[in-house]
Amino acid sequence: MRNRSVTYILVTNPLHFKNINRVMRRDVFQAIADPVRREIIEILSEEPLNLNAIAEQFDISRPAISRHIKILNECGLVAIEQQGRERFCIIKPDTLAEIANWIDPFRELWEQRLDSFEMYLEQLQSKQNKEENGKDSS
């Protein structure tokens, strides 16, 4: 009987869900879902920067930038290295390969569809040109 009550408390108590979410690892797609994080990735792709240098490039608070960096770090997109008194953020591009691998089949699909659409438009253009040339010769 005691086990059932413990289970009931864990399932119904929302505080436990908050703790569970902290333990769960974020994935790369969560990181790139936010435009600020995508911009941070873009900035760091040029050079490693400390947290203050990153924060200066945004109109949001330093703690908000720190939370974004924390998420990027948890996802493995950014490494934080201590250099003296400063913490520098360094992009880890290998992790972006997960995104590229997921996107590639969709890229190929859309390239095929766009190629097909382009051929269709060329056929329509050719047909229209033939009709116009036929009217001109009459």
N, C-alpha and C positions, 0 to 999 in steps of 0.2 A: 504494500500500500504506500509506503514511503517513497518509493521510486516514482510512482505515478505523480505524486504531488510535486516532486522536484522537476520532473519533465514538464509539468503544466506551468510551473513558475518560469522555467527557461523559455518556453515557447511563447508565453503571453507577456513577458516583461520586455518592453521595448529597449530598456537599457542594455540588455544582453545582446540585442542585434547591433547596437552601436559598437560594442566591443568586438563582435564577430567581424564587422566590416573593417575594423582597423587591422585585423590579422590577415584578411584576404589581400593577396597581391593584386595590384592594378595591372592592366595590360596596356600595350603600346597604343591601342586604338582609343582608350580613354585619354591618354596623354595628348594625342593629336586632335581630339574632339574640340578642344578649346582654342579659339583664335589667338589668345595671348600666348599660350604654350607653343603653338605653331610658330609664332613670331620669335619667341625666345630661341627655339631650335634654329631658326633661320639666322638670328644674330650670332649664336654660338658657332654656327658652321663657318663663320669668317675667322673667329679667333676666340680663345678662352677669355672669359671675363669674370671679375669678381661680382658678388651679389649687388653691390652698390652701383657698379657700372651698368648692370642690366636694369636695375630699378630706375635709373636716371632716364632710360629710354621709353618709359611708360608713364601714363598719367594715373597710375593706381598706386596704392600704398606699398611701402617696402614689405610689410608682413604678407600682403597678397602675393607679391612676387616670390617671396620665400615659400609660400604654400605651393605656387606653381612649380618652382624649382624642385620642391620635395616630391611632387607627383612625378615629374620628369625623371628624377633620381630613382624613385621606387620602380618605375617602368624600365629602367636601364637605358634611357636615352641620354642621360647626362650623368657624368661622374663629378663628384665634388672633391677637390684636392686642397688640402691645407698647405699653404705656402707662407710660412711665418705667421703673422697675425691675420692674414687674409685667407678667405675660402674662394677658390676659383672653380668655375663651372666649365667643364670640358665636354663637348659633344661626343657621343659614342655612336658613330654612324653604322656600325655593324647591326645594331638593334633595329635600325630603319629597314634593314633587309626583310624583316618579317612583314612590314607593311608592303614593300615592293612585291614580295612573293604573293601576297594576297591580291594585290591590285592587277598584276600582270594578266591573268586570264580575262579580266574585264576590259583591260586596255586592248587586248587582241580582239575581243568581241566587238568593241566599238570601232576599232580601226577597220575591221571587216565590214561592219554596217555602213560606215562612212564611205568606204571605197565603193561599196555597192550603190549607195545613194549617188555618189559622184558619177558612176557609170550611167545610171538612170538619167541624171540630169543632162549628161552629154548626149545620150540617145534622144532625149526630148529636144535639145538644142539642134541636133543634126536634122531631126524630122521637121522642126520648124523652119530651118534654113532651106530645106528641100522644097517645102510648101511655098515659101516666099519666092524662091528662084523659079518655081513652076508658074506662079502668078505673073512674075516679071516678064517671062518669055511669051506670054499669051498676047 
